Amino acid sequence: MLQAAVRIVWGPWTLALFLAVGLYCSVGSGFFQLFGVRRWWGGTLGALTAKGRTEGGLSPLETLSTALASTVGTGSIVGVATAITFGGPGAVFWMWASAFLSAMTGWTEKALSILVRRRRNGAWEGGPMVWLEEKGLPTAAKCFALFTALAALGMGDMVQANSLAAAVEAATGFPPLATGLLTATACGLVLMGGVKSVGRLCEKLVPVMAALFLAGGCVTLFRARAELPAALALIVRSALSPEAAQGGLLGSTVRWGIARGVCTNEAGLGSTALVHCSSANTDPVREGYWGILEVFLSTFVICTITALAVLTSDAYQSGVALTGAALSVAAFTEGLGQAGPCFVALCLAVFAFSTLLGWCWYGCCGVRYLLSERWEGRYRLLFLACIVAGSVARLEAVWQLSDVCNGLMAWPSLMALLLYVPQVLPLLRQR
């Protein structure tokens, strides 16, 4: 039953809606993500040293790091390998294509998070539920908040905890239950400080996490540099070849590529807007620049490194029946030798922990909107309990339920973006 629900929620209409919103925003902005690269690049990296913040606000680096903490999860390693296995190398091309359009969806989302937000008990509140409420759609707003809270417990919690525990056990033999208990304790200590505590930790953790993965990935790709041109040609050929279309493979390739792009950068899903609304920045246009940068880093950099490492590996080229984490481990082992399994395990562990922090905050935002701040503490306890349960659970049903909730989050979020695009895009064209 859950499998049928996943097929319905993530059917071609949902993926087409993501692309349509991205195309609408891209055309309306004159493809700013491409022709305005000097503006948004300078407006993001050039602002990373800014330290100013207002009451309840996050610095630029804290905001970026917290948003990336939730998007750069285990899917960046395991999910990309799975997409290649089931969708073929061409899925990477469609992942890039969807991310190119989604960059302007990300800009619109982040700009709107500053343009439409409000104070609640001294802190900023924003995101799709506030946008929809302002447009007179309270039911859609509550639906988004509910699905966010549920998705946080599944995809953002149990799935990540399971991946973290499995990675640690594979590398060190440490029991999954003990890993779950330690992880829940660590998360609980961080979450006690609220969004500022999460932001401060992510500000330190995410750059280290990214640097670690980039270093290992670059070493792997350098050693496979002779295979890179062939891998890139294979990506393009598999995505556009008439043989794939005639064989009925093109639809699967497009579906896996677009779905992977959506899940890696979350542009249009509405989740990262929940943290961007807490930014100390008051300029919607400049806040939107961070949305483009997040798509670039999560999809075009991190996921591309994983994809090329897999496609240039003997494990993939020889046709050995490996998928997911096993395929990624085999690919990085070829480039890093015996350090490969430990490298993948460490990256998965750090990625999963950062994702837990980001998604717990998103879930709390949903609960706070639906009920009140009084229920937020209870939700956090439930979230921590799910970390322990997820570390030892078999997660087929949880994955499917999470996919359903994530897809249902997207519908009201994309609806809100479509309603506000005519109001937001002129701000960019006036600069």
N, C-alpha and C positions, 0 to 999 in steps of 0.2 A: 504493500500500500504506500509506504514511504517512497519507494522507488518511482511509483507512478506520480506521486506528488512532486518529486524532484523534476521529472520530465515535463510536467505541466508548468511548474513555476519557472524553470530555466529553459523553457521552450524557445523556438526561434523568434517568437514575438518579443520576449524579454531582451534577448541579445540584440534584436533589431532596434528596440527602443533605446538601448544604450548607445548604439551607433548613431541613431537619428538625433538624439540629444547632443552628442558630441559633434556631429556634422553641423547642426543648427548653430551651436555656439562657435564653431570654427569659422563657418562662412560669415556669420554675423560680426565676427571680430576681424575679418580679413586674414584669417589663419595667423593670428598673432603669435601662436606658439612657435611658428617658423620665422616669420618676418620681423617679429619683435623680440628675437632671442637676446639681443644685446640689452634691451630694457629689463626683461624679467631675470636674466642671469645676473646683471649688475644689481638689481633690486633685491636679490635674495642672498647670494654669497657675500655681497658687499655689506649686508646688514647683520651678518652673523655675530659681529663683535659688539652690537648694540646691547647695552645693559639696562636701559631704562625700562621701568615697568610701573603700572599704576596698581592701585589696590585691587587684588584679586586677578591681576593680569600676569601673563607669561611673556618672557623675553622671546625674540625671534627664534633663537636656537632651541629653547625649551619647547616651543610650539612645534617646530619642525621635527624635533627628536621624538616627541610624544606621538605625533601623527605617524611617523615612519616606524615607530616601535610596534604599532598595531598592524601596519600594512606589510612590513618586511618580516614575515613569519616563516613557518616551516614550508609553506607553499612555494617560497622562492627557491627552495632546494628540491623538495620532494614533488611539489605540484608541477613544476616545469618538466621534470623527467617523466612524470605520468602523462602529461599532455603530449609529449613527443611519442611516447609508447602507443597511445590510443589514437592520436590525431596525426601522427607522422611528423617529419621535420617541417612541413609546411605550416604546422600550427604556430611555429615561432613567428613566421611572417605575419600571420593574422593577429598574433599577440601584439606585434609592433604596430600594425595598422590601427587596431582598436585603441592602443595607447596613444597614438598620435592624435586621434580625434578626442580621446578622453582627457588630454591635457587641458583643453579649453573647458571641458566639463568641470575639471578640477579647479580651474581659475574661477569660474562662475560660482561654484560651491563655496570656495573660501572667501571670495569677495562678499557673497551674500551672508556668510557667517558674521561679518562685521557690520554690514549694512542693516541687517534685521536681527537684533539681539536685544535683550533687556536685562535689567538688574533684578536678582531675586535673592533676598537675604544677604546682600553684600557681594554676591558673585554673579558673573555673567551666565545667562542662559540663552541658548540659541540652537541652531540645527533645524532639520526639516519639521519637527513638531511645532516649533515656534513659527516657522514660515507659514505652515499650513493653517495654524490657528489664526494668524494675521489675515489670511485670505478667507476666513470664515469656513474652514473645513476642519472642525474639531475632531470628528470621527477619524479622518485620515491621520491626523496628528497623533491621536491615541494609538492607532494601529502601528504607526512607525515606532513609537516609544515601546510598545509591547514586544514587537518583533526584535527590536534592538536588545532588550533585556534578555530575551530567550536566546538569540543568536550569540550573545556574549557568554552565556553558560555553556553553549555547545561548541561552536567553531572557535570562539575566543578563549575558551577555558579548557574543557575536557579534551578536545582534540590536541591542543597545544601541550597540555600536561602529559598526555600519553606519548606524544612524539619526544618530549624532553626526557621522560623516564626511560623510554626505549633506547634513546641515544646514549644516555649515561650508562645503562646496563650493558649495552653492546661494547662500550669503550672500557668500562672499569669493572663490570660485574656487580655494581651496586644495586641492591634490590629496588624495584620500582616503587613499592609502598614507602620505603624510607625516603626515596627521592621526592615523592609526592608530599610527604609530611614536611620535609625541609623546604620545599618550594612554597607550600602554603604558608609556612611560618614567615619566610622571607617576604612574600607578597603582602602578607598582613601587616608587617612592620612598615613597609613602604606606604601602603594605602592609608595608614592611620593619619598621615600628613596631608591627605587630600590631593587635589590636582597639582598644587605647587610641589609637593614631595615627589609625585610621579614625574613631573616635568624636570626637576633637578636631577633625579637619577637617570632618566632617559637622556638628558643632556650629556651625561658622562658615558653612559652605556652604549648608546647608538653609534656615536663616532668610532668607538673602539670596535664594536661589532662590525661595522661597515669596513673599517680598515683591515680587520682580520680576514674577512671574506675576500676583499679585493686583492690582498696580498697573495693568499692561497690560489685564488682564481687566476691571477695574472701569471703566476709561476706555472700553473697547469697549462694555460693557453700558450705561454712562451715555448714550452717544451713540445707543444703540438702545433707550432706555428706553420709548419709545412702543410698541415691538413686544413687550416682555416679557410683558404679560398674555396676549396672543394665543399666544405661544410656550408659556407654562405651560399654558394651556387645551388647546393641541394635544397636549402631552405626555400629559395625563390622558385626553383623548378618544381618542387613538390607542391607549393602553394598554388601555382598557376598552370600546371601542366594539363593538357586536354585529356591525358590518360587517366588522371585522378578523377576528373569530372565524369568521364565515361564509365569509370569503374565504380562510381558511387561513393568514392572516398572524399571528394571535395567538401561535401556537407559536414562530414565528421571533422575534417581538418579545420574548417572555418569555425565550427562550433567550439572545439577545444581551444583554439587560439584566442577567440574573443572572450570565452569564459575565463581563461587563464589571465588574460589582460585585465578583466574586470576585478578578479579576485586579488591580483597582486597590487594594484594601485588604489582600489576602492573608490575611484572617481565616479561620482554619481550615486554611490551607495548611501551617502549621507553621514557615514560614521565619523570621518575625520573632521567634519564641520563642527562636531560636538566639542572638540578640543580647540579648534581655531577660534571659536567664539570667545574663548577665554584669553585671547591674545591681548597684550597691552597696546597693540597697534590700533589706530583709529581710522586708518586709510583703507577702504575696501579694495582699491585697485592694487596697492602694494601687497596686501594680504593675499590677493589672488595669485600673485606671482609665485608664492610658495606652493600653491596647488600644482602649477606646471612643473616646478622643480621636483616635487614628490613623485609625480608620474615618471619623470625622466630617471630619477635615481632608482626607484623600485623596479621598473619594467625594463627600461632601455639599458641600464647598467647591470644591476644584480641578477635579474632573470636571464639576461642575455649571456652573462658569464657562465651560468649554469647550463644553458642550452648548448653553447659552443663546446663546453667541456664534455658534455654527453655525446654530442655528434662527432667529435674528433676522437673519441675513445674506441679502443679495440672491442670493448664490451658491447658497444652499440653496433659497430660495423660488422662484427662477427655474427650478429643475430642471436646472441645468447639471450635466453628468456629471463631478462631482468627488468624490473620496473620500479618506479618510486625511489625510495631511499637506497635500495640495493644498487640500482643503476647509477645513482649519484655517487655512492661510495666507490663503486668500481671505476667511475670516470676520474674522480679526484685521486684515487690510489695510483692510477697510471702516471699522473703528473707529480704527485707528492711522495710516492713510494709508500713505505709502511706507515708514514704519518697521515696518509689519506683518510683512513677510518676515524682516527682521533680528530682530524680536522673537521670532517663532516659532523661528527658527534658534538664537538664543541660549538660549531656554528648553529646546529639545530637547537642545542640547549640554550644558547644566548638569545637566538631569535625567538624561541618559544617563550622564554621568561619575559622578554620585553613585550611580546604580544599579549601575554596575560595581564600585564599592568595597564596597557592601553585599552584593552577591551573591558576590563573591570570598570574603568572610568566611564566607558560608553554605556555599559549596562546600568551603572548607577544613575547616569543622566536620564535614562528611560524610566527607571523606577521613581526617581525624584519627580519627574513630570507627571507620571500616572497617579502616584499616591502622595508622598510628601517626603521631606528630609528624614522623618522619623523611621521610615522603612529602609533607608539607604544602608544603615548599619546591619540590618538583618540580611539584606541582599548580599552584602560583602561576606558575611559569614557563610551564606549559601554558596557563593562563588568560591570561597576557600575550601569548603567541603567538596565541591565538584572537582577541584584540583586533585585532591587525594583520590576520589573515586575514578577520575579520568586516568590517573597514572597506572591503574591496575585493570581497567575495564577493556572489554572488546568493543570497538567503537563504530561498527558498521552502521548501526541504527542512529547513533549520535551524529555521524557524518551526514547522513541523509536528512535528519531533522534540522541540522545546522544549515545545510544547503537550502532547505525550504524557507527557513526564517530569514536567511540572507537575501534570498530572492524576493521575499515579501517585503523586506525593508526597502528594496530598490524601487518598487512601484510608487509608493507615496513620495519618496525622495525625488525621483525623476519627474513626477507630476508637479512638485513644488518648483523645481528648477525651470520647467517649461512655463510656469505661471510668472516667474520673476525675470526670465531672460530679457524681455523687452525693457525692463527697468534697470538691469544691471549692466548690460553690454554698452549702453551709451556712455557710462562712466569711463570705460576704457578708451572709447573713441575721442573723448574730450581731452585726453592727455596729449 
